[in-house]
Amino acid sequence: MSHNELDALRKQVEELNLQLLEVINKRGELVQEIGKLKEAQGVNRYDPVRERKMLDLITEHNDGPFETSTLQHLFKEIFKAGLELQKDDHRKALLVSRKKKPEDTIVDVKGVKIGDGSQHFIVGPCAVESYEQVAQVAQAAKAQGIKLLRGGAFKPRTSPYDFQGLGLEGLKILKRVGDEFDMAIISEIINPADIETACDYVDVIQIGARNMQNFELLKAAGAVRKPVLLKRGLAATIDEFINAAEYIISQGNDQIILCERGIRTYERATRNTLDISAVPILKKETHLPVFVDVTHSTGRRDLLLPTAKAALAIGADGVMAEVHPDPAVALSDSAQQMDIDMFNEFITELRSHYAYKS
């Protein structure tokens, strides 16, 4: 075969490549239209019976040179790509999506602007134990210029015999401390029926990891006009996390802060495995601000500083960490909370590396 003949055949292949590209894209457009109709009708996108019929038709008309198994493999990949295209179309419609709203959402928490490009801190004890305990932490945080105070009044625990929190009394303590130190209060609510009451005491409703897919709670939080801090579930995918936020925003409340707090893996060196890459993914996929909880993700005081540095460096809107006046006697999570001195060192070290606001 001469060089000219080879070039001519290659040119034909290139032309066929372009024809295939045109046909595949045309098929993709038709698949998108089918997906929209199925969604409107409430029909499942994936139809295995329909896929089998298409593969049988392809097999019937295969005259070679490709083996039937090879063609089936190729077309299965095309079918799979079509399903993914339909999923992408569905995701574009999400209210939390960056495609739906290109600009960043700024969450206003008692005058603190979260999501405006500055970085902030949320600190406080794991659980509210007494007024004196919370006030000591608030005083230390206030001295560092921090205005966001967390504390657990309702504590969903793995064991039913562990300390479950002070409940409403804990919310009252948080409210008192918040008023005295002019700080915004963040606390977890675990019962949809308590949302309305909580609005009288807290500035941000926290929905914890164990309740990320408590859909009635999500809808109840979305129905009130109060900022919500939503934590990622213990083993939730990013897609599940984003859809949990969608439950809140679908009720009309777009004041949502996402919080990466580590996920459960086989690794036991830390309490959970901090998925630091989730921060830029969430920032890219959604318009919502993203925090990182370095306490629950690591479960180790000695890792709080490096993970906080990583969170700020990768673009998180803020860091959440737990502080207790005397962690050794804390009623919950004593091994992972900082004492006041360690907290001051923690903030001083971060302030020397990052120009964040409090």
C-alpha positions in Angstrom: 0.0 0.0 0.0 1.4 3.4 -1.0 1.7 6.3 1.3 -1.1 8.2 -0.6 -3.5 5.2 -0.1 -2.8 5.1 3.6 -3.4 8.8 3.9 -6.7 8.5 2.0 -7.9 5.7 4.3 -6.9 7.7 7.4 -8.8 10.6 6.1 -11.9 8.4 5.7 -11.5 7.3 9.3 -11.3 10.9 10.5 -14.4 11.8 8.6 -16.2 8.8 10.1 -15.0 9.9 13.6 -16.7 13.3 13.0 -19.9 11.6 11.8 -19.9 9.3 14.9 -19.4 12.4 17.1 -22.3 14.1 15.4 -24.6 11.1 15.8 -23.6 10.5 19.4 -24.3 14.1 20.4 -27.6 13.9 18.5 -28.4 10.8 20.5 -27.4 12.6 23.7 -29.9 15.5 22.9 -32.7 12.9 22.4 -31.8 11.1 25.6 -32.0 14.5 27.5 -35.5 15.1 26.0 -36.6 11.6 27.0 -35.2 12.2 30.6 -37.2 15.4 30.9 -40.4 13.6 29.9 -39.7 10.8 32.2 -39.1 13.2 35.1 -42.4 15.0 34.4 -44.2 11.7 34.3 -42.5 10.4 37.5 -41.0 7.5 35.5 -37.6 5.9 36.5 -34.9 7.0 34.2 -33.2 3.5 34.0 -35.3 1.0 32.1 -33.5 -2.4 31.8 -36.2 -3.9 29.6 -35.8 -1.1 27.1 -32.0 -1.4 27.2 -32.2 -5.2 26.5 -34.5 -4.5 23.5 -32.0 -2.0 22.1 -29.1 -4.5 22.6 -31.0 -7.3 20.9 -31.7 -5.0 17.9 -28.0 -4.1 17.6 -27.1 -7.8 17.8 -29.7 -8.7 15.1 -28.2 -6.1 12.7 -24.5 -6.8 13.3 -22.8 -7.9 10.1 -19.2 -7.6 11.5 -16.3 -7.2 11.6 -16.8 -6.5 15.3 -17.9 -9.4 17.6 -21.3 -9.0 19.1 -19.9 -8.9 22.6 -17.6 -6.0 21.6 -20.5 -4.0 20.2 -22.6 -4.7 23.2 -19.9 -3.4 25.5 -19.5 -0.2 23.4 -23.2 0.5 23.3 -23.6 -0.2 27.1 -21.1 2.5 27.6 -23.1 4.8 25.4 -26.3 3.9 27.3 -24.5 4.6 30.6 -23.3 8.0 29.4 -26.8 8.8 28.4 -28.1 8.1 31.9 -25.3 10.3 33.4 -26.4 13.0 31.0 -29.9 12.8 32.4 -28.6 12.9 36.0 -26.5 16.0 35.1 -29.6 17.7 33.7 -31.4 16.9 37.0 -28.5 18.3 39.1 -28.5 21.5 37.1 -32.0 22.1 38.4 -31.0 22.0 42.1 -31.5 25.2 43.9 -28.2 24.8 45.7 -26.3 24.3 42.5 -23.7 26.8 41.3 -25.3 26.5 37.9 -28.6 27.7 39.3 -27.0 30.6 41.2 -23.4 31.5 40.1 -22.8 34.1 42.8 -21.9 33.0 46.4 -24.6 33.0 49.0 -23.7 35.1 52.0 -25.2 33.9 55.3 -25.7 36.7 57.8 -25.3 35.5 61.4 -26.0 38.3 63.7 -23.9 40.7 61.6 -21.2 38.1 60.7 -21.1 37.7 57.0 -20.2 34.0 56.1 -19.4 33.3 52.5 -18.1 36.8 51.5 -14.5 35.6 51.1 -13.4 36.1 54.7 -12.8 33.2 57.0 -14.4 32.7 60.4 -14.3 30.5 63.5 -17.1 28.7 65.4 -15.9 27.5 68.9 -17.5 26.2 72.0 -17.9 23.2 74.2 -19.2 19.9 72.8 -22.1 19.9 75.3 -23.5 22.6 77.5 -22.9 21.5 81.1 -23.4 24.7 83.1 -23.6 28.5 82.8 -20.0 28.9 84.2 -18.6 26.4 81.7 -20.1 28.1 78.7 -19.3 31.6 80.0 -15.6 30.7 80.4 -15.3 29.6 76.8 -17.3 32.6 75.5 -15.0 35.0 77.4 -11.9 33.4 75.9 -13.4 33.3 72.4 -14.6 37.0 72.7 -11.0 38.0 73.7 -9.8 36.5 70.5 -12.4 38.5 68.5 -14.6 35.4 67.7 -18.3 36.1 67.6 -19.7 32.6 66.8 -20.3 30.3 69.8 -21.4 26.7 69.6 -22.7 24.4 72.3 -24.8 21.2 72.4 -28.0 21.3 74.3 -29.5 18.2 72.7 -26.9 15.5 72.2 -27.7 12.5 70.0 -25.2 9.9 71.2 -24.3 6.4 70.0 -25.1 4.9 73.4 -28.5 5.6 75.0 -26.7 5.7 78.4 -24.3 8.6 77.5 -25.0 12.2 78.4 -27.8 13.4 76.2 -27.5 17.1 77.0 -29.5 19.6 79.1 -32.2 20.2 76.5 -34.2 23.4 76.8 -32.2 24.4 79.9 -29.1 24.2 77.8 -30.6 26.5 75.2 -31.5 29.0 77.9 -27.9 28.9 79.1 -26.6 29.5 75.6 -29.0 32.4 75.1 -27.9 34.0 78.3 -24.2 33.7 77.5 -24.8 34.9 73.9 -26.6 38.0 75.2 -24.0 38.8 77.8 -21.0 38.5 75.4 -22.8 39.6 72.3 -22.1 36.4 70.4 -24.2 34.4 67.9 -25.3 31.0 69.2 -25.2 27.8 67.2 -26.7 24.6 68.6 -28.0 21.3 67.3 -31.7 20.6 67.1 -32.7 16.9 66.7 -36.5 17.0 66.7 -38.6 18.8 64.0 -41.1 19.8 66.8 -38.4 21.8 68.6 -37.4 24.0 65.6 -39.9 26.8 66.4 -38.9 26.9 70.1 -35.2 26.8 69.2 -35.6 30.0 67.1 -36.2 31.9 70.3 -32.8 30.9 71.7 -30.3 30.2 68.8 -29.0 32.3 65.9 -28.1 29.2 63.8 -29.8 25.8 63.8 -27.3 23.0 63.5 -28.4 19.7 61.9 -25.9 17.1 63.0 -24.3 14.2 61.0 -26.7 11.6 62.4 -29.7 13.7 61.2 -28.4 14.7 57.8 -31.0 12.6 56.1 -33.8 13.2 58.7 -35.9 14.7 55.9 -38.7 16.0 58.2 -36.1 17.8 60.3 -34.5 19.3 57.1 -37.9 20.5 55.9 -38.8 22.0 59.3 -35.5 23.9 59.3 -36.1 25.1 55.8 -39.6 26.4 56.7 -38.2 29.0 59.2 -36.1 32.0 58.4 -33.1 31.1 60.5 -29.6 30.2 59.2 -28.9 26.4 59.2 -25.5 24.7 59.7 -25.8 21.3 58.0 -23.2 18.7 58.8 -22.3 15.9 56.4 -23.5 12.4 57.4 -21.2 9.8 58.9 -20.9 7.9 55.6 -22.7 10.3 53.2 -21.5 10.9 49.7 -21.1 14.5 48.5 -24.1 14.0 46.3 -26.3 12.9 49.3 -24.9 15.9 51.3 -25.9 18.3 48.5 -29.4 16.8 48.2 -29.8 17.1 52.0 -29.2 20.9 51.6 -31.7 20.9 48.8 -34.4 19.7 51.2 -33.8 22.9 53.2 -33.6 25.4 50.4 -36.6 23.8 48.7 -38.7 25.1 51.6 -37.5 28.7 51.0 -34.5 29.0 53.3 -31.2 29.6 51.4 -29.2 30.6 54.5 -27.3 27.3 54.7 -23.8 26.6 55.8 -22.4 23.2 54.8 -20.0 21.6 57.2 -17.5 18.8 56.4 -16.9 16.8 59.6 -15.2 13.7 58.3 -16.6 10.5 57.1 -16.4 6.9 58.4 -13.8 4.8 56.7 -11.7 1.7 57.7 -9.0 4.0 59.1 -8.8 4.1 62.9 -5.9 6.5 63.4 -8.6 9.3 63.6 -12.1 9.3 64.8 -13.3 9.9 61.2 -11.4 10.6 58.0 -11.4 14.3 57.1 -12.4 14.6 53.4 -10.6 17.8 52.8 -11.2 17.6 49.0 -14.9 18.0 49.8 -14.4 21.7 50.5 -13.4 22.8 46.9 -15.9 20.3 45.4 -18.8 21.7 47.5 -17.6 25.3 46.7 -17.6 24.4 43.0 -20.9 22.5 42.9 -22.9 24.8 45.2 -23.1 28.5 46.0 -23.2 27.8 49.8 -20.4 28.6 52.3 -18.5 25.6 53.6 -17.0 25.1 57.1 -14.7 22.3 58.4 -15.2 20.7 61.8 -11.7 19.7 62.8 -12.7 18.3 66.2 -15.2 15.6 65.1 -13.2 14.7 61.9 -10.0 13.9 63.8 -11.1 13.3 67.4 -7.5 14.2 68.4 -6.4 17.5 70.0 -2.9 17.1 68.4 -4.4 17.2 64.9 -6.6 20.2 65.3 -4.0 22.8 64.3 -2.7 21.1 61.1 -6.2 20.2 59.9 -7.4 23.7 60.6 -4.5 25.1 58.5 -5.4 22.7 55.7 -9.1 23.8 55.8 -8.2 27.5 55.6 -5.6 26.9 52.9 -8.0 24.9 50.7 -10.6 27.7 50.8 -13.0 26.8 53.6 -15.2 29.7 54.8 -14.4 28.8 58.3 -13.4 26.2 60.9 -15.4 24.7 63.8 -13.5 23.5 66.9 -14.5 22.5 70.4 -13.2 24.2 73.5 -13.8 23.3 77.2 -12.4 24.9 80.4 -11.4 21.5 81.7 -11.7 18.7 79.0 -10.6 16.0 81.4 -14.0 16.3 83.2 -16.1 17.0 80.2 -19.4 15.0 80.0 -18.8 14.2 76.4 -15.9 13.9 73.9 -13.2 14.8 76.5 -10.3 13.5 74.4 -10.9 15.9 71.5 -11.6 19.3 73.1 -9.1 22.0 73.6 -8.6 23.7 77.0 -8.5 27.5 77.1 -4.7 27.8 76.9 -4.5 25.4 74.0 -7.3 27.3 72.2 -5.4 30.6 72.6 -2.2 29.0 71.1 -4.4 27.5 68.3 -5.8 30.8 67.3 -2.5 32.7 67.6 -0.8 30.1 65.4 -3.5 30.3 62.8 -3.6 34.1 62.9 0.1 34.2 62.1 -0.5 32.2 58.9 -3.8 33.3 57.7 -5.5 36.7 57.4 -8.9 35.6 58.6 -11.7 37.5 60.2 -13.5 36.2 63.3 
